[in-house]
Amino acid sequence: MTVVVIARVEALPGHEAEVEALLRWQVGPTRDEKGCLNYDLHRDNAESTVFWFHETWSSEADLAAHAQAEHMVTNRARLKPLLATATQVHRLTRLA
């Protein structure tokens, strides 16, 4: 069964450009990962400090591997001092 994820990333005010650049950097390597069906980055229209990922993975195992991928581990360390809150990750089940 596929796994759908919505993730919310909130930059500290004044660090939006840096956070966006780092998030954009991880898109390419992530899309190349096994089991990645889509990995789309969005900026919130109402809150300029907030970014959203919409992701679909082939399996929980592929999603778990993504979390441990070298580019993700590296980017989490780079992002940490630039974020207002911890990234919120929500797993969803498609109903229709």
N, C-alpha and C positions, 0 to 999 in steps of 0.2 A: 504494500500500500504506500502511496506517495505521502510525503510529509510537506505540509505548507507552513511557512514561517513568516511572521511579520516581526521585524525588529526595529525598535526605536532607539536612535542615537541622538543625544542632546549635547551640543557643543557649549562650552562656556562662552558667554557674550564676548565678542571681539575675536574669537578663534574660529569662526564659521568657515573662513576660507581654508585654513589649515586642515580642519577636520574634513571638509569636503574633498580636498586633494588626497588625503590619506584614504578616505573611503573609496574614492574613484580608483586609486591604485590597487585596491584589493579585488576589484570587480573582475578584471581580466583573468588573473590566476584562479579565482574561484570558479568562473564559468568553465574553465578547463578541467575542473576536478571531476572525478568519477561520480556519477549520480546526480550532478547538478543539472536540473531541467530548466530552471530560470533563476536569475539572481539580478534583480533590478533595484537600482538606487534611486530614491526620490527625495526631494526637499519639500518640507511642509509649507504650504502657501500661507498659512496663518501665523506660523512661528518660524522665523528665519534661522533659529538656532537648532531646529529639529530636522533630522534626516530619518528616512524610513527605508528599510530593505523589504522587498517582497521576494521570497525565495520558495522554490519547489525542489524537493529532493526525492530521489527514487526510493530511499529507505532511511530509517533511523540510523542505520550503520553508516551510510554515506554522510548524513548530517553530523554524526559524531566524529567522523574522520575529518570533516571540514573544520570543526572546532579546534582540532589538533594540528591542522596543516601549518607548515612553517610560516607561510605568509600571514596567516591569521594570528599566530602567536606573536610574531614580530610586530604586526600592526596594532594589536591590543596594547602592547607596551608603549608604542609611540602615541597612541590616542589617549591613554589613561590620564595624563596631566592636562589634557585639553577638553575633557568632558565634564559637564555639570552634574551628571548622574550616571549610575551604572547603566549599561545597555539593557534594555528590556526586550526579552525574546518571548514571543507567543507562538505556540504550535496550534494550528487550526485543523479542523476536519471539514472538508468540503461536503456540503449537504446537497447542493443542486447546481 
